[in-house]
Amino acid sequence: MENTLLIGLSRQMMLERQMDVIANNVANVTTNGYKADHSLFNEYLMPGAHEDNFVGRDRRLSFVQDRATFHDFAGGPTEQTKNPLDVAIDGNAFLVVQTPNGERYTRDGGLQINAQGELVTAGGHPVLGSNGPIRFQQTDRNITISDDGTVTVIEGINNATNAIRGRLRLVSFPQVQRLVKEGSNLYAAGEGNSARQDTQARINQGFIERSNVNAVTEMSRLVEVSRAYMQMATLLQQQSDLQRSAIEKLADVPA
């Protein structure tokens, strides 16, 4: 294949990857605590033109390389819900949840109580406290979650007393970009990245953190990338037509 086609193909592959990332962001505009992803790419120079009449920068072939995808951990807007089980994290920490694959981490503070009386995420995974899952009794009422994550209730009906049911584990990571998205708004720690207790983050009860995706910006980027992809497809088609025309004309030349 000619260099033009190879370079154009590398550009199209990058645009396709970028379109997938943007589409996933748009799909999670309403997902609580979701963090947007962004593509990172760079120029890859390869000295592939070897003819003597190519000089200077004309000898280099400039490809597009899909380098990585990174997470945008900027805080999303918080919204007051007045639901005592909704919590928004003020800081860079994550809630710890128990899954069949081990501990995972989330910023989604839309919590619930399951049939077993456990505090769980919207996906049904138990939320872990300092001493394991946080459980409530049937007579518990007036659930309060303090800014340090301590969960207290009024226990009993007649002789009501205050009782502590646990304290939410809040953790952060030394290399937050190594976190791996696993779906259901959960992160795995990633290789060589261990969770550590975060004592600086604070909990806001009755609030929820929304997605940090800007819908208008992402839709504009989606249109821009789609147009760039179509323009590149047109360029490649023109180059292919030019190559076919050249071959047809060469075939008509007398031997």
Secondary structure as UniProt FT lines:
FT   HELIX           3..27
FT   TURN            28..30
FT   TURN            32..33
FT   STRAND          37..46
FT   TURN            52..53
FT   HELIX           56..59
FT   STRAND          61..71
FT   STRAND          78..80
FT   TURN            84..85
FT   STRAND          86..90
FT   STRAND          94..99
FT   TURN            100..101
FT   STRAND          102..106
FT   STRAND          112..113
FT   TURN            115..116
FT   STRAND          118..120
FT   TURN            122..123
FT   STRAND          126..129
FT   TURN            130..131
FT   STRAND          132..133
FT   TURN            138..139
FT   STRAND          141..145
FT   TURN            147..148
FT   STRAND          150..155
FT   STRAND          161..168
FT   STRAND          170..172
FT   HELIX           176..178
FT   STRAND          180..183
FT   TURN            184..185
FT   STRAND          186..188
FT   TURN            191..192
FT   STRAND          196..197
FT   STRAND          202..205
FT   STRAND          207..209
FT   HELIX           215..251
//
